[in-house]
Amino acid sequence: MSDTERKTTKPRTMITPGPRSGADVVVIGGGIVGCMTALELAKSGIRPVVVEKGAIGNEQSSRNWGYIRQQGRADAEIPLMVEARDTWASFEEYTGSNIGWRESGNLRLLENPQDVGWYRDWAVKGRAHDIPVEILQPEAISTLLPGSRGDWLAATYTPTDGQVDPVLATQATAAMAGRLGAVILPDTVAHSILVRRGKVIGVATQQGMIATESVVIAAGVWTRRLLADLGINLPLQWVRLTAAETGPVDGFPDIPTVWSRDVSFRRTQNGGLLFAGSSRADIDVMPSALNNVGHFLSTFRHNRQTFRLSVGKAAFRDLRTRLGSQARYAGWEPTVNARSVKRSFEALGKIYPELTDVPVARSWAGYVDGTPDNLPVLSCVSAIEGLVVGGGSSGHGFGTAPASGRILSDLVRSGVCERHDVSPFDLARFQSADFTSATTIAR
Ligand SMILES: Cc1cc2nc3c(=O)[nH]c(=O)nc-3n(C[C@H](O)[C@H](O)[C@H](O)COP(=O)(O)OP(=O)(O)OC[C@H]3O[C@@H](n4cnc5c(N)ncnc54)[C@H](O)[C@@H]3O)c2cc1C
């Protein structure tokens, strides 16, 4: 008996999440990708059930910076991001909920000629997709960042980029999906995907089985483990990012979302500043990632300044994830990198010296699901009929989520997506002989 067949043993209870038994589609994961997928499925008349092991949006989708950024995107992602930005811009009107949308523009401060050259080239690509992109001289930077100090060579500015409050945006998406008929089940762990003779037949959850012929895995960093249980390998690295927020700052100007080499920052809804180290990330060493380390070597080699390896409790917790029970998910609250908070706050203080006396109100960390080429997986799984994967957002999947949700919904309904070229996001690419890892993860 194979592992996959062994998982077909029926649990005792059958969940009936509504008037009908079972579900048209089960979406595993109530982050922004799962919720957007559920919203799109519900819009097309399909009734999905979202199972979320905690609260809606409790992992990456509530911890991110909330940048809705077209600027600097990889070629394959540009069309998705243009579509997604337009959705975000009208999302408050569509859902009737405040999501903290501001068309603030995104400003990337540039310190060296290589980066200026890279962004000049990117501006040509962006404009080909009707994204207004400007390359700014230092005087224009001062206009966008009144009162700032800094010695920048230039900047690139995309006025139609923006920001949302990620907590509000994810909740608004789940609520809208619910209004259209999706069933949202928080505090419900999906233990395993049940497969018989190569076809999905259900999902075993802590409350029993949900019968279904269609499953979308949108489980963020846990996507790798759920696929591994089915014998499918997804090279995915857990990357730990730290962010922080000041309390309200009286009289601080309205500024775009900003990204410089040392610090990224934006205004928050409560009048403070959210800030984080732009190119600083921790990798918690985990045994389960070792078999895919070859896929990531070139990225690590080219981004030595960005990644810091950390050996600690995560390695032991990772061994426990093989247990395949609820214990798998316990105790994973990511540790805040206090040094990163200090360094990024100092970098912010160099740009705005008046902020050095403002207290830091809170800090937090989140695990990002990084793929070797820094592109997401939005894909059917050829070996298992009825299984679709939406994971590996690589630290920038909040902005693209409306488009990702539409793509995943198309894949569920017809097995293909005609609105975008999704071949760069295929799960099978990692097995291809000519697969190339990303060398640069952030410009
Ligand atoms: C600090 C930080 C800053 C970031 N900044 C930005 C940014 O500015 N802009 C941007 O576009 N992106 C940003 N990102 C990335 C962005 O947050 C993610 O790409 C996006 O939120 C991914 O959404 P998701 O739904 O795929 O994953 P998640 O939000 O992680 O959701 C996955 C969900 O699945 C649930 N789950 C997992 N396993 C199971 C199971 N077995 N059963 C039930 N539920 C399960 C989890 O509890 C979780 O809620 C940032 C990320 C971080 C951490």
The ligand as an ORCA input file, in Angstrom:
! r2SCAN-3c Opt
* xyz 0 1
  C       7.380     40.593      6.970
  C       6.766     40.347      5.610
  C       6.629     41.401      4.712
  C       6.024     41.196      3.479
  N       5.745     42.283      2.698
  C       5.017     42.131      1.571
  C       4.594     43.261      0.832
  O       4.809     44.403      1.218
  N       3.903     43.051     -0.324
  C       3.616     41.801     -0.790
  O       3.031     41.677     -1.873
  N       3.966     40.716     -0.068
  C       4.639     40.845      1.103
  N       4.982     39.752      1.843
  C       4.597     38.421      1.359
  C       3.116     38.168      1.552
  O       2.749     38.377      2.903
  C       2.811     36.717      1.160
  O       3.331     36.444     -0.132
  C       1.321     36.432      1.147
  O       0.705     36.892      2.321
  C       1.134     34.926      0.992
  O      -0.220     34.611      1.219
  P      -0.627     33.104      1.383
  O      -2.099     33.084      1.525
  O      -0.034     32.302      0.272
  O       0.135     32.590      2.670
  P      -0.214     32.801      4.215
  O      -0.688     34.163      4.504
  O       0.975     32.323      4.961
  O      -1.444     31.841      4.452
  C      -1.344     30.447      4.504
  C      -2.374     29.996      5.515
  O      -2.472     28.577      5.480
  C      -2.761     28.137      6.788
  N      -2.424     26.707      6.838
  C      -1.218     26.136      6.653
  N      -1.295     24.792      6.761
  C      -2.590     24.509      7.033
  C      -3.293     23.308      7.265
  N      -2.680     22.120      7.215
  N      -4.614     23.376      7.541
  C      -5.259     24.570      7.581
  N      -4.642     25.756      7.361
  C      -3.321     25.728      7.088
  C      -1.871     29.023      7.654
  O      -2.325     29.061      8.994
  C      -1.974     30.355      6.934
  O      -2.956     31.212      7.502
  C       5.603     39.898      3.086
  C       5.762     38.830      3.972
  C       6.312     39.044      5.228
  C       6.426     37.885      6.178
*
